[in-house]
Amino acid sequence: MLSARPLPLKQIVCSFFIALFATCSLCISPAWASINDDRYDGNVFVLYAGNGSLVPARLTLKQTRDRQLPAMIVFYTDDSSDSKRFAPIVSEVQSYYEKVVSIIPVAVDSIPVKTNYAKDEVGYYYAGRVPQTVILDAEGEVIFNETGQADFNEIDNTFRRLFDLPIREGKNLKQPIQSFNEYNSGFEE
């Protein structure tokens, strides 16, 4: 007859940690950032545009108005697939106009809830949908206001008219924004 021998303590401890690791790895799902869903993955400009320099904005709307600069206000939420897809376009606009235009990304959750807003407050221009792009000239007049996926060429031509530059004719003048990482390429497994 075989007698049961007690297991050595070392073997018990190793077996416990192997079982614990196996259980934990089954319970934990991998975190995937996805441009096509409405989950919060982090800041849309950092993840999907690869551009952390947009947030926080360099100047507030009041500072922009005081300096009499044109402004591009972009209303977004970090958990909106539309905002995620629009982030690279905002980054591309910044690459052309950051020296002459104040680009102000605004997370709509950060807008204070008030009954009325002054013209130098971003809440004055928010229409209740994201993404929303509002372009103001140096005097603070709205010259572009669009909700949804605003076209890069429309934004670019708005700035070209503002700065008295030749307007680009035709459709799809801008090449698609090239991806440099799996996040802003929309890569999914």
N, C-alpha and C positions, 0 to 999 in steps of 0.2 A: 504494500500500500504506500502511495506517495503522500508525503506530508507537505503541506503548503509552507513554503519559507517566506518570511516577510521580505518585502522589497527594500533594498537599501534606500536611504533618505535621498541620495543624489538622483536616483532613478525616478523617485516619486516627484521631486521638484521639477525635473526635466519634463516629465509627462504632463504635469500641471501646466507649465508654461507653453508647451506645444499645443495643448488643448485650448488654452486661453487665446493664443495667437490665431488658431484656426477659427475659433468662434468669432473673434473680433473682425477678422478679415471677411467673414461671410456677412456680418451685420453692417459694415461700413461700405457705402457705395462711393465710387470715385466722383470727384467734383469736376464737372465739365462746364466750361463757359460756352454758351451757345448763342449765336447771334439771332437765331430763329425762334426764340421763346421769350416769354415775359417774366423770366426769373431774374432775381437780383444776382449778378455775378461780381459786382464791383463797379467802379466808375466807368461809364461807357467810353469816355475819351482815352482813358489809360488802356483799357482792354481792347477796344475795337478800332481805335484810331492810332494806338501806340503813341499818344501825345499827352503826357501829363502836364505840359506847360499851359494847357487851356484852363485848367481848374486849379486853384481858384482864378478868377479873371484878374488880369493885371490892374484894371481900373473898374470902379463901380460906375453905374450909369450917371450918378450925380457928378463924379469926378470927370467923366467923359464930357458931360454937358458943360461943366465949368471950363474945360479946356477947348470947347467948341470943336470936338472931333466927331467925325461920323462914327456910328456904332452899328454893330450887328449883334442883336440879342437872339440867343438860341435857347428856347425853353425845351427841357428834356426831363425824362425820368430814367434812372438807372435800371429799372425793371421793365422797360418797354422795348420790344424787338424793333419797332420803327425808329426809336432813338438810337439803338445800337447800330442799325444800318446807316443812319444819317451821320454818325460821329466822324467817319473818315472824310466825308464831304466838308464838314466844318474844319477839320484839320487841313484839308487841301486849300480851302479859302484862306486860312491863316497863313499858309506858306507864301501866298501872293500879297496879302494886304496887311499883315500884322504891324508894319511900321507906320501905316497911315490910317488905320481903322481900329477902334476899340472893339474887340470881340469879347462878348460877355455871355458865356454859357450860364444858364440859370436852372438849377434843379427846382422844379415847380413846388416840391415839398418845402423849400426854404422861403417861399414867398409868404410874408406875414398876411394873415387873414384880416382884411379891413373892408369897410364899406366903400371908401373912396381912396384913390391913390393920386399922388401928385405926378406930373409929367416926368419928374426925375426919379421915379420909382418904377422898377421893372413890372410890378403888378398892374400898372396902368395899361400895359401893352398885351398882357396875357389873355388869350381867347379861350382857354379851357381845354386845349388839346395839345398833344405832343407828337412829334417835334413841331415846333413853331419857330419860324425865322422872321424877325422884324429888322429891317434896315432903316436907320435914321440918318438924315443928312446932318451937316455940321450945325444947322439951326434947330435940330431936333424934330424935323418934320418926317413923318413916315413915308418912305419912298418904295418900300417892299414889305409885304406882310403875307406870309403863306404858311398854312398848316400842312403837315404831312411831309413827304420826301421832296423838298425843294430841289430843283435841278441846279447843278453846279453852274451850267452855262447861263441860266437866268440870274443867279446871284452875281456871277462874274460880270455880265453885261450891265447889271444895275450899278455896280461899282465903276465900270468903264464909263457909263453915262455921267455918273457923279464926278469923276475925275477928268472928264472930257478926253477920254481915250477912244480910239476906234472900236466900234462894236464888232464883235465876231459874228459872222453870218453862218446860218446853217444849223443843223442838229448834230449832237454828239461830237462837238469839237474837242472836248477833253477826253483823253484816253481814260479807260476805267482805272480807278485807283489800284495800284499794285500792292499786293499784300506783302508784308515782310515777316509775319508770324502766323501761327495757326489760329490765333484769336480773331484778327480782323480779316482773315480769309474765309471765315465761316466753316473751317474744317471741323468735321464731326466724325466720330467713329461709328 
